[in-house]
Amino acid sequence: MELLSRCSTLVPHASTLSLPNSHGKSSVFYPKRKSSLSFPSSSSVLKATALKPSRTLAPPCSVLMTTPQTPDSARTGAETDAMGLLLRERIVFLGNNIDDFVADAIISQLLLLDAQDSTKDIRLFINSSGGSLSATMAIIDVLQLVRADVSTIALGIAASTASIILGGGTKGKRFAMPNARIMVHQPLGGTSGQAIDVEIQAREIMHNKNNIIRIISNYTGHPFEKVQKDIDRDRYMSPIEAVEYGLIDGVIDKDTIIPLMQLPERVKATLNYEEISKDPRKFLTPDVPDDEIY
């Protein structure tokens, strides 16, 4: 309180401020001016102190203002969290049309997982109807670049350029779900302009077509001419047909576990081939003829 009382006397209420000399007369005068700094009087401080209890808390901090979450932002956040959790399990999911943005995301995830541990498999789930050919070629090149084995699994549909990514997985580890559909075809394109421009674009489309034929031929082992004829129009395949064609290596059913591991005892079949071979007729249904036993 003594300090407040002293502070209150620093600002005079008179219009002039004088400094007394040794004779008691003021020899220096200061002009009157307005001051923006004022101190409360001792009486007002006493009243305020009596009304408000003293607190030793720190000065109040500013409240952080957050933007309200909309359904779109909430959905985006949930998708990001899900992708992050899948990435921890070395699972990459391709579930959109393939463009440069999607390709960059897939490539970055593949490179990251390969850098973390190149001895463990990466599982790439595919549910896409295709997209940009250049973006697809970038993903395929990275599939061949990474040291880790990449197991590709098709679900829903793997069409157009997505089917090429499906076949680009590590051989022996390319699969499809039972109800998936796989489609291959030749690249699409169009152009307009002067005749020379159309000719340039036509040559580029033919180059892309031959490149796709070469890639599928390497995947499947079929001759170049056969693949060229097969992709002349949209060719849809079931998972079994894709296995027969050589584009994938197997179909995932309820008895298969990803990644491929020994089946636990609780899910193993109760019968084996030795028991069936002893008396196969008792396992046949009435509509199965005898000549189908092999």
N, C-alpha and C positions, 0 to 999 in steps of 0.2 A: 504494500500500500504506500509505503514511503516512496518507492520508485515511481509509482503512478502519479503521486502528488508532485514530485519534482518534474516529471515529464509535462504535467499540465501547466507548469509555469514557464515552459520554454517559449510558448507562443503568447505574446502580450495581447491584451484586449485594447490597448490604446492605439491611436492612429499613428504614432511615431514611437520610435525606439531610440532611447538616448543612453549614452555611456557616460557616467559621471567621471569628472576629472578629480584631481586632488583637492580642488577648491570647492567641490560639491556642485559645480555648474556643468551643464551638458554642453559639450563643444562639437559633438558630431550628431547629426540628425539623418535618419534614413526615411526615404519616402514610403508612404503607405502602399501596400500591394496585397493582392489577394493570394491566399495560400490554399493549395489543395490538400495539405496535410493538417489534420486536426486530431487532437487527443481528447478522449472523453474526460469529463470532470470526475473528481474523486467520488462525488455523491452518486453519479450514474453508475460508476463501477461497483459501488457498494450495493445498489439496488439490484443490478444484474447478477451479482454474486449471490445475493440472498434468494433470488428467484430460481436460479439454475444451479444445481449441484455440480461440484467440481468433478471433472473427469480426467483421467490420466491416459485415455485412449489416444492412438495416433490420429492425425488429421484424416478426415474422410477421403477415401480414394474414389476416383471416377468409376462409374458403373459401366461395364463393357456392354455395348449395345450389339445384339446379334440380330441378323436378318431372319425373319420367320421362315420356317422350312415349308416349301411347297411340295405337292405330290411328286412333281418332276424331279426336284432336287433330292427328295428322300429316296426316290427310286434309283437315281444315279449313285447316291451314296451307298445304297444296299448292293448295287451291282459291283461297285468298286471293292467293297468289303468281301463279296463272294469271290471275285477274281483274285484278290490277295490271298484268301484262304486256299483256293485251288492252287495258286502258284507255290505255296508252301509244300503242297503235296506233289509238286512237279507235274501239274496238270495245266495244259494250255487249251483254251476253248475258242474255236473259230465259229462264231454263230451269226455272222453278218455277211452281207455282200462284200466282196473283196475290193477295197480301194487302197489308195496310198496310206491313209490314216490307219486302217485296219492292219495292213501289211507291216507298217512300222511297229505297231503294238505287238504283233505276233513275233516279229524278228527280234525285238528287244527282249521279249520273254525267253525265247529260245537261247539267245546268246547269254543271258543272265544265268539260266539254269545250267547251261553247259560250263560256264565259268565257275559256278559254285561246286559242281561235282560232275565230272565227265564220265564217271563210272556207273552212274545210275541212269535208268531209262527216263525219257521224257514222254509223257502221254499227250497226244494232240487229238482232241475231239473235234469233229468237223460236222457242222450242220449249216451248209451254205449252198446257194444256187449259183455261185461263181462271181465273176466280176472282171476287174481290170486284168488284162493279160500281163502287162509289165509288172504290176504289183505281185501277181502270182509267180512270175519267174523269179522275182527277188526272194520270195519265201522258199521256193524250190532250191535255189542256190544255197540258202542258209541251211536247209535240211541236209544238203550234201556236205556243208562246211563243218557243222558241229561234230564234235567227237563222240558225244553221247548217242546211244541208239534212240531213235524217235519212233514210238509206236503210234500209228495213226488209226483212229476209230471213227467210222462214219455212223451217224445216226440222223434220222430224218431224211435228208437228201444231201448228196454230194454230187453236184451237177457242174457241167462245164469245166471251168478252171479249177473248181474245188476238187473234182475227181482226179486231177493231175497231182494236187497236193496229197490226196489220199494215197495214191500210188507211189508218192515220193518218200514214204516212210521206209524204215529199215526192213529189208526183205525178211519175211518170216514173222513180222510183227505188224502187219497191215490187216485190219479187221473191219467188220461192219456189224451193226446190230441186225437182228432178224428182220425187222420191218423197214430197214433203210432202203433207199433207192439210189442207184449210181447211174449217171448219164455222161456220156462223152459225145463230143461233136467237134466240127471244125470251127475255127475262130470266125467271129462275125465282125463286119466293118463296113463302113460306107464313107464316101467322100464326094465333094463337089468342087467345081472350079474349072480351070483351064484343062485342056486335054493332057498336057504334060504333068500337071498336078495329079490328075486321076491315075495316070500311068504309074507315077511314083508310089502312090498309096496302094495301088493294086499289087505292085511288086512287093511292098512291105507285108501286105496281107498273105501273099503266097509264101513269103519267107517264114512268117509266124506259123502258117499251117504246116509247112514241112518240119519246122522245129518241134511242134506238138506231136506230129507223127513219129518223129525220131525218138522223142522222150517216151511215148507210150510203147513204142516198139522195144525200147530198152527195158521198160518195166515188165512187159508181158512175154518177151521173147518171140513175138510174132514178126513175120517179115514186114518190111516197110509197105509193100503193096497191099497186103491184107489190112493193115491198120488204116491205110489211106481209104480203102473202100468202106471199112467199118464206120469211120467217123464222117462219111460224106453227108449223112443225115443224123438227126438226134438218135442216139442208141441208148435206150434205157435198159438197165440190168438189175436183177435182184441180187442179193448178196451171194447166193449160190452161183448164179451166172457170172458174177464178177470174179469169184474164185476160179471157176472153170476158164474164164478168159485170161486169168493171170494178173488181174489188176490188184487183187487183195489175196491174203493168204488164209483167211478163215472167217467164220461167223461166230459171234459171241452169243451164247445162249445161257441158260440158267446154271449150267454146270461148269461154266468157264469163269475164272476169276481174273481180273485185271489188277496188277500185272500178273503174268502167267506164273503160277506157283503150284506147289503140290496141294491138292484138295484136302481140306481138313476131314477128319474121320466122320464128323457129323453130317457132312454133305456128300460123302461118297455113296456110290450106288450099292445097293444090297446084293445085286447079282453081278457076276462077271461073265466073261466070254467062255470060260471053261465050263461053268455050270450050264450055260445056254447050249453049248456044243454037245453036251451029253444027250439032251433030249430037246431039240429045238422046236418040235411040233407043239409042245404044250405052251409055248410062248406066242404062237401064231394066233391071230384073230381069224374068224371064219372067212373073212373076205380076202385073205391073202393066199394066193395059190401056192402050191408046193414048189413050182419052178422059180419062185423068187427067193428061195432059201439059198444063200451063197455066203 
